[in-house]
Amino acid sequence: MAGKRLTGVARKLRRDMTDAERRLWLHLRASQLDGIKFTRQFPIGDFIVDFACRSARLAIELDGGQHAENPADEARTAIIEAYGWRVIRFWNNDVLQNTDGALTAILEELKIARNRT
């Protein structure tokens, strides 16, 4: 039942993206980043990650100020990684102020993922 519940939540989150999510999605959508396909608001276990590259099993999370020093984020990351995903996190402000830097970091993670396979 969690899957159906999460699907509805994911749809709502796709409609209500933050400014940072919108900015990053402009560069990730339609395989624009190195030809790699990304999905937004993707369910993994009982969680929904902001963006996911299924082929590389890379989850991208964007965090606002409410996530500062939040121990729940570490637990969430550990659970998602237990499903076999790599999680990288960016602060919303970093994405908004240095989008190219975030994209470079994502590309580096994708290279690491390719080398693992």
N, C-alpha and C positions, 0 to 999 in steps of 0.2 A: 504493500500500500504506500510505502514511503516514496517509491518511484513516481506514482501518479501525483502525489502531493507535491513533490519537488518539481515536476514538469510545470505545474501551474505557477509555482513560485518563480521558476526560471523565466517563464514568459513575462511575468510582471517585472522582473529585474531587467529584462531586455528592453522593455518599454521605458523604464525609469532609470536609465544609465546616468552616472555622474559625469561631470565635465571631463574628468580625467579618463574615464572609461570611453567616452565618445572620442576623445582625442586619440587614444591608443587604437581603438577599433578602426579609425580612419586608415591606419597604417597596416593593420593586421587582416582586415576583411579582404575577401576575394583573392586570397593567396598572394597579396602584394609584397609580403616580406619574404624574399628569397624563394618564392614559389611554394611556400609552406601554408597548408590550410589550418586555420584557427576557427574555433567555435567560441561563442560567448555564452556566459551563464550556463556552464556545463556541470551537470550533477556527477559527483564522484562519491560513492557511499551515501552518507546522510548529509553531505555538504554540496554547495554549489560554488564552483570557482568562477572567477570573473572571466577568464579566458583559458582555453585549453587547446593544445596541439596534440591530438590523439595519436598521430603517428610517432611522435617523439615522447609521448607521455609526459608532457610538460604543462604544468598548471601555473597560471599567472594570476596573482592576487594584487589588487590595488587597495591601499589602506588609507583611510582618512585619520584625522586626529583622535577619533574614538578608539583607535587601535593602539595608541601609544602605550607601550609596556603592558600589553594585555596578555596574560598567561594563557588565555583561551586560544589565542592565535597559534601559540607554540603547540598546544595539544591538537588543534585542528590540522596543522601542518604535518604533525607526526602521523595522524590517522590517514590523511590523504597519501602520504609517502608509503604507508604500510600497504596501500592498494597498488603500489608500484609506480607512483607518479613522482616526479621531481617538482617541487614548488619553489617559485621565486616570487618575491614580494617587492613592491615599489610603493613609496608614499605618493599620494595623489599629487602633491606639490611638485615632486620630482618629475613626474610624467608631464605635468603642465609646463614646467619651466625648462625641462631638458628632455624633450621627447626623443631626440636623436640618441642621447645617452641610454635611455631605456631600451630603445630598439637595438642598439649595439649589444647591450647586456643580454637581451633575448636571443640575438643571433649567436652569441658566444655559448649560451646554454644549449641551443640547437646543435651546434658543432660538437659539444660534449656528448649529447644524446646520440648523435650519429656515430661517434667513435665507440660508444658502448655496444652498438649492435653489430 
